[in-house]
Amino acid sequence: MQYDTAVIGAGLAGLHTARLLSLRGLRVVLIDRKRSLADGIHTTGIFVRKTWEDFPLPEEQLGRPIRDVTLYSPARRPMHLTAARDEFRIGRMSWIYLYLLEQCARTGVHFMPNTRFVEARERSILVHRGTRCEEIGVRYVVGADGARSRVARAYGLDVNRELLTGIEDVVPGRAAKPELRCYLDPRLAPGYIAWIADDGDEAHIGVAGYRERFDPLSALARFRNSIGEASAHRIERRGGLIPVGGMLRRIANERALLIGDACGSVSPLTAGGLDPAIRLSSFAADVVAAWLDTGDRDALRQYSGDLFRARFVSRSWMRRIIRTIESPMLMELACACLRMMPGIAAHVFFARGSVLGPVDRGRLVRTFVRTS
């Protein structure tokens, strides 16, 4: 069968894009290498308020809201922040993925699990499905296949260069009041943080940092021991790569475009990627539908990371600063400065800025969309 679009990768970005493209009347195939979307979850699943306000996520699969955040220095000196409103919720990601997959099926998306993208061809793609290779005819490809995107390489698009490695254990929750605790300690998490996200039902205990500077498994074990959670029953282990170099520049051409982690739409500072993933995917669906409808190459080329990189400038600079801090003493000093300027930390955690704001999207959609 000939498809209009193949979406490679059934994470949050891929599922959302596939559904929107199908609603536009396109024939869509959704390809994922996992047998079940409930297996091998990579993300903690922390949603910010603007995401659940703007997009139809299943309410029953979002944990209790979190308002309280505590930052700890290497010496475990705390800095407590409380938001005026609910700011974070931990999604039950396996159920959210399955819910979104059902929504895709309702619109006519053809799902191919246990299938791996192999290579690009002129008007088709080659995939490895089960025990055999298949060629699938497609007019356009959407790469939602993660930080080390094979689609990006196959179609000559930019690839992520700066990556963190993260690992976490999901254990039963204990907090009477939902909270997010972040630990700035280069001995445990060089270049990033260790964390506990606990909404009372489940707690995520994790570390992330630059892979060449630490051993993730060892760091996680030491962190769990240091917070008295070494014996907590592990329900699930998650892990993966986090791109923190900012938005890539060349993220689209006449044959393919990138979304989600594949195009680097992750905050360089906080490494939050769920809101940018779903927000940029909505715009990408408009772009793909318009390109297939009009064939306007000039319009397609405007789907460029240069349009969004400006929103990452300050956080990219802060990422460079954090990357250079390898001494616990310097991090302790940085935390002391933060305690004197709590507004900076509050802005990082509670600001509502996004990779693609409503004004940007309204302007750009008028450029791309000729018909609706």
N, C-alpha and C positions, 0 to 999 in steps of 0.2 A: 504493500500500500504506500502511496505517496503522501507525505505529510507536509504541511506548510512550515511547521516549526518543530524542532527537537529541543527540548529542555534537558540539559545534562546535569543531573544532581537534584535530588528531591529533599533538600533542606527547606528552611522557611522561605528563602528567596525563590527557589525553584518552584515550589508548590504554589506560591502566590502568583508568580508570573504565568505558570501553565494555566491556572484557572482563569486569569484575566484574558489571556490570549484566546482560550476556548470560548469565553463569553463574547469575544469579538467576532466569532464565526470561523475561526481558523481551526484547521485540523492539527492537533497537537499530540506529540508523543513525549512522555515523561520517562526518562531513563535514570535508573539508580543502581549502583553496584551491590547494594545490600538486598538480602532476601526479604527483610521486613524493616520498615522505617522505624519500628520500635527498638531495633537493635543498634548498638554502637553509637549512642548519642554523644556528641562532642561538646556541646555548649552547656553552661550552667542553666541558662534559660531565664535570665533576669530581664524582665520587660520594664521599661520606664513608662511613666504615666501617659505621655503623649501618644505612645503606641497603642495602649488598650483603649484610649479615648477615640483615636482616629480610625482604627481597623477592627473588624468584627472577629476578635478572638473569643473562643468559648470561655465564658465566665467561670464555669465549673472546673476548668482546668488551670485556673490561675490561683496561686496560694494567697494567704492573707497579706494585705498591704503592709509595706515597710516604710516607716518614716524616720527611724533612728539609724544613724551611721556613726561608728566609732573608728577613728584612725589611731593606730598604735605605732610609736617610734620603735627603733631597734631595742631600746631599753624598756619597752612596753609602757611608756607614758601615754595615757589616752588623751584624745581630743574628741569630744562628743558633739555631734551635729544632729539637730532635729528639724525636719521639714514642717512647714505649716500644713501641708497636705500629704496624702498618700503619694509616694514617689516611685516605689518599686514593688513588683510582684514576681514571684518565681513560678514560671510556667512548668507544668508537667509535660515535658517536651514530647515524650513518646506518644502521649494521647493527643497532643496538639497536632503532631505530624499526621497521625492517623485520621483525625478529624478533617484536616485540610485535604488529605488524599481522597476522602469520601466526597468532599466538595468538588474536587477535580473530576471524579468519576461522574458526578451528577451533571457536569457540563459537557461530558463527552471526551475528556482527556484519556488517551490510551496509556496505561502505566506498564512499564517493562522493568520489573525488579531483577536482581541478580544479573545485571547486564552492565558491561563496562565499555565505555567509549574507547575505541582503539585509534582510529585515524580519520582525517577528513578527506573526502573525495570531491569531484567536481560538483555534482548535484546530489550527493548522498554522503552518508557516514558509514564507517565500518564499526560494528560492535561485536563484542564477545559475549554471547548469551549462553549461560549454562556450559555446555561442552562444545559449542560450535560458534563459528563466526557468521554474522549476517550483515548484509548490506541493506541500509534503509534509505529510501529516497526522501530528501528534505530540501526545502527551499532556503531555510535559514536555521541557524543554531544559536541557542542561548546557553552560555557557559555559567552554570551555578555549581560548579564542581570543586569549590574550596580553594584554600590558600595556594596550593600548588596545582593550579588548573591545567589539565591536559588540553582543554579546549583552547586556552590562551596560546599555548605553544603550537598547537596544530594549525591555528589560523593567523599566526604572526602578530598577536596582540601582546601587550606588556604583561610582565609577570611580577609577582611580589618578590622582593629581595630581603626585606627586614621582617623577621618572624620571631615570635615568642613561642615557647612550648609550654602548654598548660596541662595540669593533671589534677583531678579532684576525686574525692570519695563522697558519695551520697550516703548519709546515715540518718537514723531517726532524729527528728527535731526535738529540741528541749526547751527552746525559749518560750517563756510565758508571754512575752511581747516580741513580735517579729523584729529582727535586727540584722544589719549588715556590719560586719567587723572586718576592717582592712589593716594589714600589717605591712609597714614599710621597713623591710629588713633585707639588705643585699646579700646577707649570708644565706637566707632561705630562698629569696626570689630576686635574683639580680636583674635589675632593669624593670621590675614590675612589683607585684604584691603577692602576699599570701592572704587568704580570705576565709571567712565563715559567713555564709548566707543562710539564716535560719528563720523560717516562718512559723515554727512551732510544729509543723507536720513533718517536714524533712529539712535536713541541714546539709549544705554543700561545703566541704572543707577542702581547700585547694591551694596550689602554688603555681606560679608561672614566672618565667624569666627567659633570658637568652640561653639557648641550649648549650652553647659552647662554654658557658660559665657556671653551669651547675648540673647536678644529676637529679632530674625531677622526682624519681621514685624515692631516693634517699631524702631529698628535701621535704617531701610530703610526710614521710615517716617521722622525721625530726620535728616537723611542725605539729603534727597530731600529738606527739608525745609532750611537746612544750605547752600545749593548751589543755592537757588532761583528757584527750580524746583518743588515746592510742588503742583502747579496748572497745571503742564504740563499734557496733555491728555495721559492716559495710553492706549496703543494699546494692550499690552499683558503683563502678569506677568509670570515669569519663576522662578523655584527654584528646589533645589535638594541637594543631598549629594555629597561631593567631597572627594575621598580618598587621603590622603597626607602622608601616612606612607611609601611610596616607593613601589617598586615592591615586590609582594609576592614571597615566595620561591617555594612552591609546587603548581604549576599551571597546571599540567597535569598528567594524568595517563592513563591506558589502555582503559578507558571508556569515558573520557572527558578531555577537556582543557579549559582554561579561556583566554579571551582577553579583551581589553579595561579597563574600570573602575573595572570590576570584578577581574582582576589580579593586580590592583594597578598601571597600567602603566601610571601614572600621575606625573608630576613634583612635588616633595614635596614642592618646594619653590614657584613656580609661579602658581601651580595648573593647568597648561596647559595640556590638555589631548587629543586634537584632532589629533595632529601630531603623538604622540606615538600610539594612537589607530589604526590609519590607517596603520602605518608602521609595527607595530607588527602583525597586522592582516594579512598582506601579507605573512609574515613568517609563521604564524600559519596555513594558508591554505596549504603551502608547506608541513608542518609537518603532518597535518591530511591526506592529499592525499598519502603521502609516507607511513604512518602507515597502512592505509587501504589497500595499495597495497602490502606491504612487511611483515607486522606484526613484525617488528623489535622493540622489547621492549627496548633494550639498546638505540636505536636512539630516541625513543619517550621520554624516561626519560631525555634526554638532553634538552628538552623544559622546562627549569627550570629558575625560577627567579634569581637564583644565577649567571647565565650568564650575566644578565643585571643590577644587583644591583650596580655594581661598578660605573655605570654611574650616580647613584643617591647619591653617598657618600657625596660629598661636599654640595649638596643642602639639604640632609637629616640633616646634622649638622646645617646648617643655619635655617632649619625648627625648630629644637630644640631650637635654640636661640630665634627666633621670638615667639615661643610658651610661653617662659618664661617672655616676656616683657609685663607686664600688666599696667605699669605706663606710662601715657602720657609724663612725664618728661624724663624718660629713652628713650622712642621712639623719642622724640625731639633731645636728645643727639645723638642717632644712626643716625638720619637723617642729623644732622650737620656733623658727620663723613663721611657720604656718599657724602655730597656736596664737601668735601675736596678730595674725591677719586672717581670722576665721572666715571672712567673707570670700576669700579665694577658694578655700576648700568647699564651702557651700555652693559656690558657683559651679565648680567642677562636677559635683554630685547632683545638684538640683536644677541647673539651668536647662531650659527647654529648647535650645538650639538644635538644629538638625542638619544633616548633609544636604538635604533638599527641602527648602522651606516652601510654603504655599505660594509666595510671590514668585520665586524662581520657577516653580513648576507651571504656574499659570502662564508665564511668559513663554516658556519653552514649548509647552504643549500647543500653543497657537502656531509656533513655527512648524511643528511636525505634523499635526493632525489635520489632514485635509477633509476627511469625512469621518463620521462617527455613526 
